[in-house]
Amino acid sequence: MSYIMVITTTDNKELAEKIAMELLEKKLAGCIQIIGPIKSSYWWKNKIETTEEFLVFIKSKEELFGRIAKTIKELHSYTVPEIIAFPIKNGLKEYLNWLDDVLEGP
């Protein structure tokens, strides 16, 4: 089983919470943390932008990434939302077993 942590950012806390609840209700995520506001600086339309955002950490399985990304894109206010995944190379066995129990099967 391959586990991942997906991250995205939003421009407001309410949207971050809406995305989190949708992913949890669909059993696409086992646990989600929302951190912020944070300061983000990035290139957009040929200039550097700096904004306050909320960072969303989503724990799931690699096989669910496509559905996670689709759900985030459907709800997100950004034209090009950040949706990236990192592999979880190792973790407490009991925690990973818990993820298996709470996430939707294949």
Secondary structure, DSSP 8 states (H G I E B T S, - for coil): --EEEEEEEESSHHHHHHHHHHHHHTTS-SEEEEEEEEEEEEEETTEEEEEEEEEEEEEEEGGGHHHHHHHHHHH--SSS---EEEEE----HHHHHHHHHHS---
